[in-house]
């Protein structure tokens, strides 16, 4: 595919409700929409970096710089054959996985449209709908948290993830468990604890949780191994797994029993597929994490989660969980069985609402071969 034009749109979209984690409170979400034109086709990708370096060091500012000044010049006017070719072209750029993954997503969209196949088919997905859950941010009190969870259960969600941090963990989780003894429940610390302060999480072992996600430092695997050996609840790694190599380290060290796969975090859908295959070969369950994506990234996540190794519900959620208005014409809705349908149209299976994109765009640039 000869890359003829790359357009970057920095967008900011208001969230339906504030979303609070251990590293901050969000009322709006920034991201970058990447549009690639090649041989009469248009592919879309979403760089899931946020405005602030809370989740990782990448921000929309750093991603814009890397996309504009380093990745785009490697692609424009070039014949990029497939995602593996793309990865080879950008391997000299150290890190910046979120930026790379956004471009690779757009390339997958182009490939699907060229071949007349949905991403699910290109990936080898086996499900036409995938199990999903809802991620609930930190609330004002345990009782407020229970009320929020009740509302999502009324909407039809059957798995809930609670964001936790030191001092806002056991009491909140216990309150939700007491209110809903049979709920599929898990927690996410987003690296808020040390091995010492994680002692406070021991009571969670008695709450029949699906998993405890990323309790320790974002670059740690070794101490997670030590913590997992002390707890019966499965530890799930997120931020620590930024590559196939790190996934292998985690499995060989027995640092976790579950891995959360985010294509953005690991540098692209091709890398996510490889981690899925590694985990499946080792009987390690995986699930698809979320980054408050627009309909573009949500479509990509659904296609990824259709693979057979994704046996736990993902943090994908319906479009109206986060946005009153999205940049895609298509909106994803929750089915009665707490699933969302996987797109079946070629590529990502979504189209852009140009007026919505214009409304939310902070800046735009079009790049062509020099």
Secondary structure by P-SEA (a helix, b strand, c coil): ccccbbbbbbbbbbccbbbbcccccccbbbbbbbbbbcccbbbbbbcccccccccccccaaaaaaaacccccccccccccccaaaaaaaacccccaaaaaaaaaaaaaaaaaaaacccccccccccccbbbbbbbbcccccaaaaaaaaaaaaaacccbbbbbbcccccaaaaaaaaaaccccbbbbbcccccccccccccccccccccccccccccccccaaaaaaaaacccbbbbccccccaaaaaaaaaaccccbbbbbccccccaaaaaaaaaaaaaacbbbbbbbccccaaaaaaaaaaaccccccccccccccccccccccccbbbbbccccccccccccccccccaaaaaaaaccbbbbbccc
